Amino acid sequence: MSETILITGASGLLGRALVARFAQEDFQVLAHCRLRPGKETDNVHWLAGDFSTVESTADFLIEHEKKLKECRYLINNYGPIILRPTVDVTGKDLLADFLQQVVPVVDISRFLIARAPLQAVLNIGFEYTGEIRAYKKILGYAMAKNALLLLTRSWAASYPGVCFNLFSPPSLEKAEVLPKQAHIVAPELVAERIFRIMARCSSGFHYRYTDPPATAKN
Ligand SMILES: NC(=O)c1ccc[n+]([C@@H]2O[C@H](COP(=O)([O-])OP(=O)(O)OC[C@H]3O[C@@H](n4cnc5c(N)ncnc54)[C@H](OP(=O)(O)O)[C@@H]3O)[C@@H](O)[C@H]2O)c1
């Protein structure tokens, strides 16, 4: 029987590539989106949900509980970026960043830990997760992504039966926000790397993207 995976933010840039990669391996893919579902197939099923509040995330979990109870794998890929000049950032802005980046990860993961045969969770960071840097426009986003790293490491130690890892993607081709001198990579290559990480039985690791070795020309 094929394994079930939930991918949040599955209709976005990286999400679409992840859905295609796992569907190709015959996973049952539960693909979350807010408004723009992709094509429904024998092994890709679209589940709509709004993660902008704690209550609407809970509604998503309750509405789709029957399907979600099958999940062995979870990729917490939803994580929108909001640009704000650092000098203007308020406490309310920081709360909004944590509400978007961290709260759905906590509530969705805990729901599946309690109700599904969950084996592995992968959280998605960003290019500079784990680095101490100054940010002029994405301070709240960077703080919340770093909180995900702490959460991942802590849960890996607290739940020995489930693998928790964090993967930090590079900037993605066609992304709306691209830092200067970004290392830009096709989402399909990033999805391939994530697929290989999910196949391992490791826990508590922070993985970064590295380019695949160049193939020798004939
Ligand atoms: N893009 C990059 O260059 C980059 C670089 C490093 C890390 N990352 C990280 O990689 C992950 C994927 O990024 P991405 O750029 O591929 O994402 P994206 O293209 O912006 O995708 C957004 C996804 O979130 C969904 N969504 C939007 N608002 C929502 C809401 N209120 N509630 C629930 N779902 C909502 C969208 O659904 P609809 O389509 O239905 O609206 C879509 O599936 C994120 O965690 C991001 O932080 C991205």
The ligand as an SDF file (V2000), in Angstrom:
LIG
                    3D

 48 52  0  0  0  0  0  0  0  0999 V2000
   10.4620   31.3890   -2.8370 N   0  0  0  0  0  0  0  0  0  0  0  0
   11.7030   31.3390   -2.4020 C   0  0  0  0  0  0  0  0  0  0  0  0
   12.6560   31.7970   -3.0870 O   0  0  0  0  0  0  0  0  0  0  0  0
   12.0240   30.7080   -1.0710 C   0  0  0  0  0  0  0  0  0  0  0  0
   13.3440   30.7250   -0.6160 C   0  0  0  0  0  0  0  0  0  0  0  0
   13.6480   30.1290    0.5990 C   0  0  0  0  0  0  0  0  0  0  0  0
   12.6420   29.5370    1.3450 C   0  0  0  0  0  0  0  0  0  0  0  0
   11.3540   29.5430    0.8890 N   0  0  0  0  0  0  0  0  0  0  0  0
   10.3260   28.8650    1.6960 C   0  0  0  0  0  0  0  0  0  0  0  0
    9.8520   27.7850    0.9220 O   0  0  0  0  0  0  0  0  0  0  0  0
    8.4610   27.5740    1.2060 C   0  0  0  0  0  0  0  0  0  0  0  0
    7.6600   27.6300   -0.0910 C   0  0  0  0  0  0  0  0  0  0  0  0
    7.8010   28.9260   -0.6520 O   0  0  0  0  0  0  0  0  0  0  0  0
    7.1650   29.2830   -2.0720 P   0  0  0  0  0  0  0  0  0  0  0  0
    7.8420   30.5290   -2.5420 O   0  0  0  0  0  0  0  0  0  0  0  0
    7.1810   28.0580   -2.9480 O   0  0  0  0  0  0  0  0  0  0  0  0
    5.6460   29.6340   -1.6770 O   0  0  0  0  0  0  0  0  0  0  0  0
    4.5620   30.3630   -2.5710 P   0  0  0  0  0  0  0  0  0  0  0  0
    4.8330   30.1270   -4.0190 O   0  0  0  0  0  0  0  0  0  0  0  0
    4.4260   31.7630   -2.0920 O   0  0  0  0  0  0  0  0  0  0  0  0
    3.2450   29.5280   -2.1820 O   0  0  0  0  0  0  0  0  0  0  0  0
    2.2960   29.9830   -1.3240 C   0  0  0  0  0  0  0  0  0  0  0  0
    1.4130   28.8030   -0.8870 C   0  0  0  0  0  0  0  0  0  0  0  0
    0.7430   29.1430    0.3280 O   0  0  0  0  0  0  0  0  0  0  0  0
   -0.6610   29.0720    0.1300 C   0  0  0  0  0  0  0  0  0  0  0  0
   -1.3030   30.1310    0.9020 N   0  0  0  0  0  0  0  0  0  0  0  0
   -1.2510   31.4730    0.6960 C   0  0  0  0  0  0  0  0  0  0  0  0
   -1.9490   32.1160    1.6660 N   0  0  0  0  0  0  0  0  0  0  0  0
   -2.4210   31.1580    2.5010 C   0  0  0  0  0  0  0  0  0  0  0  0
   -3.2070   31.1870    3.6900 C   0  0  0  0  0  0  0  0  0  0  0  0
   -3.6680   32.3170    4.2350 N   0  0  0  0  0  0  0  0  0  0  0  0
   -3.5100   29.9990    4.2810 N   0  0  0  0  0  0  0  0  0  0  0  0
   -3.0560   28.8400    3.7680 C   0  0  0  0  0  0  0  0  0  0  0  0
   -2.3220   28.7370    2.6360 N   0  0  0  0  0  0  0  0  0  0  0  0
   -2.0180   29.8960    2.0220 C   0  0  0  0  0  0  0  0  0  0  0  0
   -0.8850   29.2540   -1.3610 C   0  0  0  0  0  0  0  0  0  0  0  0
   -2.1560   28.6840   -1.7090 O   0  0  0  0  0  0  0  0  0  0  0  0
   -2.9910   29.2970   -2.9900 P   0  0  0  0  0  0  0  0  0  0  0  0
   -2.0950   29.0590   -4.1620 O   0  0  0  0  0  0  0  0  0  0  0  0
   -4.2370   28.4900   -3.0590 O   0  0  0  0  0  0  0  0  0  0  0  0
   -3.1760   30.7680   -2.6880 O   0  0  0  0  0  0  0  0  0  0  0  0
    0.3130   28.4660   -1.9030 C   0  0  0  0  0  0  0  0  0  0  0  0
    0.0410   27.0750   -1.8410 O   0  0  0  0  0  0  0  0  0  0  0  0
    8.0790   28.6410    2.2290 C   0  0  0  0  0  0  0  0  0  0  0  0
    8.1600   28.0980    3.5230 O   0  0  0  0  0  0  0  0  0  0  0  0
    9.1120   29.7230    2.0310 C   0  0  0  0  0  0  0  0  0  0  0  0
    9.3050   30.5100    3.1960 O   0  0  0  0  0  0  0  0  0  0  0  0
   11.0170   30.1040   -0.2950 C   0  0  0  0  0  0  0  0  0  0  0  0
  1  2  1  0
  2  3  2  0
  2  4  1  0
  4  5  1  0
  4 48  2  0
  5  6  2  0
  6  7  1  0
  7  8  2  0
  8  9  1  0
  8 48  1  0
  9 10  1  0
  9 46  1  0
 10 11  1  0
 11 12  1  0
 11 44  1  0
 12 13  1  0
 13 14  1  0
 14 15  2  0
 14 16  1  0
 14 17  1  0
 17 18  1  0
 18 19  2  0
 18 20  1  0
 18 21  1  0
 21 22  1  0
 22 23  1  0
 23 24  1  0
 23 42  1  0
 24 25  1  0
 25 26  1  0
 25 36  1  0
 26 27  1  0
 26 35  1  0
 27 28  2  0
 28 29  1  0
 29 30  1  0
 29 35  2  0
 30 31  1  0
 30 32  2  0
 32 33  1  0
 33 34  2  0
 34 35  1  0
 36 37  1  0
 36 42  1  0
 37 38  1  0
 38 39  2  0
 38 40  1  0
 38 41  1  0
 42 43  1  0
 44 45  1  0
 44 46  1  0
 46 47  1  0
M  CHG  2   8   1  16  -1
M  END
$$$$
